[in-house]
Amino acid sequence: MNTLKARITNIEHDENLALIELDSCFGMFLVLLIFTQSKQQWQRGQEVRLVFKQTDLLLSLSDSLLGIHNCFIHEISSIKQDCILSLVEFQSGVSALLSTRDCKRLQSMGLKVGATCSWTINPTQILLQQLD
């Protein structure tokens, strides 16, 4: 799991949905939450932890930002492979877990340690946790 600290900067509600903007060390994140409990749990200015699975990261070998939310550019610091999965780690501390077959395809396109790569995470794939 990837975890990042962030601060809530804005919340927009529509019935049981909330679009939450957060400021992190990487920049602005958007998170889409479905509320089943009280909406009072999250407040503007609150420090939280973003949590998202390594398998939910999408990678692109482009060194430019895509025109979508939650897209960031970082350098690859390591790639660890076994026969089924490959762990791609970025110098930022975020990592992606790919099938080895997908990683081999990306390697043929130039994915390697030291390469600059953009990654993105869908706003619906991020969980928020309150900090202790």
C-alpha positions, 0 to 999 in steps of 0.5 A: 500500500502507498500512504501519503500525508495530505491536508484537505483544502476543499470539499464539495458535497452532492447528496452522499458523494464528496469530491475532496481536494487535498494538498500533498508533497506531490501537489494536489490530489482529488478523492471521490468518496461515497458517504454511508456515515456522517459527512462531518468526519472530514473538514477543510484544513484537516491533516489526513493520510491518503492510502491507495493500492500499488496495483491501482497505479497507472504508469506512462513513459511520457515525461509530461503530465497528462491532462487528468487529476492525480498525475505526477512525474517521478524518477524510477529508483528500482524495479524488482521482478519475480515470475508473476509480479514486478514492483516499480518504486519511485524516488518519491516513495510511491510504488506500483505493482504490475504483472511481470508481463506488463513490466516486460512490455514497458521495459521494451518501451524504455521503463528502467531504473533512472527513467522519468515516468508519470503515474496516476491514480483514479480519484475513486481508488484512494481511501482517506484515513484520519491521522492519530 
